[in-house]
């Protein structure tokens, strides 16, 4: 479980920019570059090219996160 202090720091560091770099998306999702590239390739995260660099709209990332299924964190005995 994440402490309140760590959670607050994480929320404060969350970018509010409308366009995010692939690295910012990777950090927010807590996944590697390969996973972000897969999400882009499969169309789950559309990209915008800006100055030769890929950017992802904040709204698209937020929509993707909302679409993820909720899971129970404590499954108990199997």
N, C-alpha and C positions, 0 to 999 in steps of 0.2 A: 504494500500500500504506500502511496506517495504522501509524504508529510505536507501539511498545509503550506509551510514555508517554501518547499520545492515546487509545489503546484502553483503558488503565487508567482514565483520567479519564472516559471515556465510560461504562464499566461502573460506576464509583463513583457517577456522577450518575443512573444508572438507578433509577427509583422502585421501591420494594418495596411500595408501597401496594396493597391488593387492588383498589381502584377508581382508575382513571386518568381524567384529563380528556382531552377530544378533543385539546387542544394537546400534552399529554404523549405521547399515542399518535402524533400527527403527527411529533413530534421523534424518537421511538424508531424509527419506520419510515423516517424521512428523506424523507417525502413532504409534499405540500401538503394544505391543508384540503379541497380538492375531492376528492382521492383518498380521504381518510378518510371524508368524507360518502358517497362512492360505496360504500365497503366497508360502511358502516352501512346504507345504503339497500338494498343487495343481500343483506344478512343475513350477510355474512362476519364482521362484528364487531357482535354484539348490544349494545344499549345499555340502561342502567338510568337512569331519571330520578330525580335526587336534588336536592331543593331547586330544581327548575326547570332543572337543568343535566344534560346528558348525561354519563354515566360509563360506562366500559368496564372490565369485569373483567380483571384482570391475566391470569388463566388463559385467557380468550378470546383475548387478544392473543397470548399465548405459543402457543396452539394454532394460530392463524392463521399465525404465523411458521414453526412446524414444518411446516405444510402446504405452504409455498412450495417449488417445485421447485428443486433445486440446479442451478446453472449453472457452466460452466467459465469461469474468469476470463481464460484465455489461449486463444483459439480458433485462433491460428496463421493461416497463409495460407488463403485461401478458394478 
